[in-house]
Amino acid sequence: MSRSQSRPTLTYLINALEYGGAEIGMLRLLSGLETEEFDVTVVTLRGAEPALERDLPDHVTLEQLALDEGVGVGKLRTLVRTIRAADLLVGSLYPSVVVGAVGGTALRVPTIFSWKHNTTAGGRLSRLVNKLTFRLSDRVLVDSDATRRLISEWGIGDQRIVKLPISGIDVDDHPPADHIATGSDVRIGTVGSLTLQKGYPELLACARRLPEYEFHVVGDGPLADEIAQGPDNVVLHGTVSQDELQELWQSFDIYFQPSRWEGLCITAIEGMASRLPVVASAVDGLTESVVDGETGYLVDQGDIEGYCSRLTELATDPDRRSQFGTAGRDRVQAEYSAEAFAATFREVVADATA
């Protein structure tokens, strides 16, 4: 793969370094790789959250193009230079995957990977752009079997599609919940972008039906005002630091993910790592990470009565919460650990460059 005798250059192109599953997954992957494996550069089309920039490994170079503030000759030169220097170019999220696949092909990058993180097909133009992007890629990395099936339907050969859950979780970083609370002391938590995709209207409907429990929402996004004006038993924390988030994980008793669609839901897996039982929609990648009746419950998406029934069942049964939580934490250690993530990525690189 390398154009020289030195370690190969890995360039990771992403929209921004901000709080999101794809971005956190990238940080965990790069942290799991050995320093001597790759010469790593991360290129953001926009910018980077200072806290996440500090989480980058010391050996990683960060290029922030800030294209949202204007496109100039100097920024384009930087983009071309970093792409041209890559032995392996990884694109994550739209439009970075398009820039990576098209630019990498034009600049003759030896190996190009593109991520597809969810099961949204988009409109006709979006599908055409995705198809072109993935056909120019040596490998298309997907987070779930549901996403793999979608890509296959677009005519991308199965040999180029690789399931690689973008998790990389160290369970030691997630102090386990104790599950002592019952009744009105139970705290139901959820973490993520405050968008319709994550099912926040459904969460608000459940909160109205279950006023005896607290619903804690962590994150920011377009629905922030609607959630802030919701029932009194809904607590909106907004964006928090990683230290604050770890404290919140430990304070929750149940993790709730009523998503309308998902690829791999990293926060549901983080909930399991924190020994929390999960109540989630039976959609896409959630059906692969959450084992119904073992690590939590899967409910038909939008079934408010079903969500409330399962939440109440767990809220009133701390022993079951503990049982599900322990099984979930064990599952994360076996299937979604940092070691497993980095090892699979190495295998994919070796196969693509053989």
N, C-alpha and C positions, 0 to 999 in steps of 0.2 A: 504493500500500500504506500509506503513512504517514498518520497521522491529523492531521499538522501539516506545516508547511513545513520542519521540521528533519529531520535524518537519521532514518531509521526505527529503531525499537527492536527488537532481536533478543533474545529471551529463550530461553535454552537450559536445558531441564529434564532433569536426569539424577540417577540414584540417589545417586551419590557420586563424588567426584573421587579415584579410586584407580587402581592399575596394572591396566589392561585395555585391550583393543583399542578398544572404543568410547570410552573416556575419553581415551586418548592421541590417537585420531583427532580428537576434539572439540578438544583443545588445538592440534593441527596445523591444523585448519580455521580456528579463530579467529586463529591467528598468521598465516595466509596472507591474511586479509582486511585491507584497508586501514582505518586508523583512522577515516577520514571516512565509510566506507560505512555502518556501523551503530553505534547506541548499544547495547552488548552487556552483558547481565546473565546470569550463570550461576547457576542455582538448584540446589542439591543437597538431596535429601530427607534425606540423612544428613549426612556431613561431607566433609572433604577431607584428603588426605595433604599435609603441609606442603611437601614437595619439589615436588609437582605444583601446589600453589597458587602457588608462586613462579614456575612456568612459564607461568602465565596472562599474556597481554599486559597491559601497564600500564593500558590503557584499558578493561579488562573489570572489571565489578563482580561480586563473588561474594557470594551469599546462602546461608549454610549453615543449613538448618532444623533439623537434628538431631532429626528425628521419631522416630528409634530410641530416643531418650532420653525421649520423652514428647511428646504432642500437646497444645499449649496454644492459647488464643485468639490470643495474640500471633503465634505461628508461622503459624497459619492466615490471619491478617490479612496477614502478609508474603507468603504464597503467593498469596492473592487479588490483592493489590496489584500484584505483579510480573507475574502473568498478565494482569490487566486492562490494564496499561500496554503490553503487547506489540503490535507491528504484525505481527511474525512470531514464532510460538512453535514451537520445535523440541523434541520429546520423544524421549529415547533410553533404551532398556532398560525392562523391566517392573519396577515399576509406573509409572515416570515417564511412559511413553507414554500410559497410561490417564488419569492425572491431567491430562496436557497436553491430550489430545483432548477429554475430557469437560469439564474446567474451561475450556478455551479456547472451546469451543462455547457453554457457558453464559454466559461473560463476553464473548462476541461479539468474540473476537480475529479480525482480518481474514483471517489466513492461518495455517494449522496444518500442520506437517510432523511425521510420525512415522517413526522408524527401525525397521527390522526387520533385525537383524544376523545371524541364523542360520536354519537350515532346520528347527528343531524345531517340530513342530505342536502338541505338548502334548495334554492331555486334552480332553474335550468342553467343559468350562467354559472352559478356557484359549482354545480356538479361538473360542468365542462372544465372549469378551471382546476378543480380537484383531480379530475381524471388526467389532465395534462400533467399536473404536478407529480402525481404518483407514477405515471408512466415514465417520467424522466428520472425517477428515483431508483436506486439499486435495491433499497429495502423500504417498505412502509411499515412503521412501527405502530401497533395498535394496543390499546389498554385492555381490551376485552374481546371475547368471542363475538359479541354482538356487533362491535365495530368491524371485526374481521369479515363477518358476513356481508355487511354493507359494502365494504371495499371490493369484495369478490364479485358482487352484483354489478360493479362498475367495469368489470372486465380486466381487473388487475390480477395477474397470475398468482395463485396461492403460494408459489415458491418464493415470491417477493414479499409476502405479508408475514410479519412476525409478531406474535403476541408478546408484549413486554410491558407488564403492568408498571406504571410510573409511580412506584410507591417508595421503596427504600427506607422503611421505617425501623428505627431502633426502639424496641419496646422499653428499653431502660430509660429512654427519655420521656416516658409516659408513666408517671406514678399512678398505680391502679386505684380505682374507686373502691370504697369499702362497703357500700350497699347496706348501711345500717338504717338509713332514713326510711320512713313509711308515710303514707297518707299525704297530708298537706306539706310535709317537709321535702317531698320529692321534687327534684329539679330536672327538667327535661331540656336538653341542650341541642343546638344545631349550629354548625359553622359553615360559612361559605359566602359566595357572592349573592347579594340580595337581588335576585332576578326571578322572573317567572319560572325559569327552568327548574329552580330548586324547590318549587312548590310552596312558596311562602303564603299565598292566599289560603292554601289548605291548612297550613300550620295555624294561621289566625283563626280559621273556622274551628279547629280542634281546641284552641285556647279558649274560645267562647263557650264551648261545650264542657270544658273541664276547668272551671274557675278555681278549683281547689289546688291545682298544681301550677308551679311557675315554669314558664317557657323562656329559656335564655337563648338569644340570637346573637351570634358573633359574626361580624362582617360589615361590608358596606356595599352600596349599589343603588340602582334606580328605585327600588322599593323601600328605601330606608325611611322616608317620611311616612309612608303607609303603615309600616311596622311600628314606628314610634307612636303613631296615633291609634294603635290597636288596643285590645283589652288591657286592663290594669295588670293582669298576671303575665304579660309579655314584657321582658326586660331586654332592651336593645343595648348591646355593649359597643357596637361599632368595631372599628379596626383596633386591635390590641397588639401589644408586643408579644414576642414568643414566650417570655417568662409569664406574662399575664395569662396567655392562652393555656399554658401548662397548668396553672392554678385553676382555671375554669374547667379544664378537662377533669381534674380530680374532684371538683365540686359537683359535677353532674351525676345523676343516677341512671339516666336513660339517654341514648342518642337517637334523635328523630330526623329522618331524611325522606320527606315526602316528594321527592323529585319527580318531574314530569318526564324527563329523559336523562340519561347519564351514559358516559363511557365507563371509566373507572372512577368511582367516587372516593377520592383519597381521604376526605374527612370522615366518611363512614368507617374506613379502615383505621384511621387514627382513633376513632371512638372505640373500636374493638381493642386497639392496642392499650387504651386506658381502662380496659376491663369493663366496658359499658355494653349492655345489651342494646341491640339496634332494632328500631322499628322503621322500616323503609318501604318505599314503593317497589313493587315487583316489576321493575323495568330494567332492561339492558344490563349494564355491568353490575348493578346492585344485586342481581340474582346470582352473580358469580362469586361475589365477595361475602355476602351475608347468607348464611346457611339457615333456612327457615326451620324453626323449632330446635336449633342447636346453638346458634350465636345471636339469635334474635327472631324477629318475625317479618315476613314479607306480606304486604297488603296490596290489593289492586289499587293502582294509582287513582287518586281522587275519591276513594271510598272513606269519607270522613267518619262514618260510624265504625268501619273496620279499624281505622287508625286509633280512634278513641278507645275502642274495646281492648286492643292490644296494649296501648299505653297504660290504661287502668289496671289491666291484668298484671303488668310488670311493676307498677307503682305500689301495688298492694302485696307483692310477693318478693321480699328481698332475697330469699333463698334462690328463687329462679333467676333473679337478676345476677346473683353471684355465679350461678351455674353457667348461664349464657355468657357472662362476661369473661369467665376463666377460659371457656372454649374459644371465644373470640380472640383473646390475647394469644392463646396457643396457635391459632390459625394464622395470625399475623406473623408470628415468629417463624412459622414453617413456610409460608407462601409469599409474604410481602416484606421481608427483611431487607436491610441495606445490602447485606452480603449476597442474597439471592438476586437482587436487582443488578448489582455490578457484575456478578458472575455471568448472568444471562446476556448482558450487554457485550461483554468480552466475547462470548460465543457467537453472537450475531455479527460482530465486527470480523472475527476470524473467518466465519463462513462466507461473508460478503467479499472479503479480500483474498480468499484462497486462490 
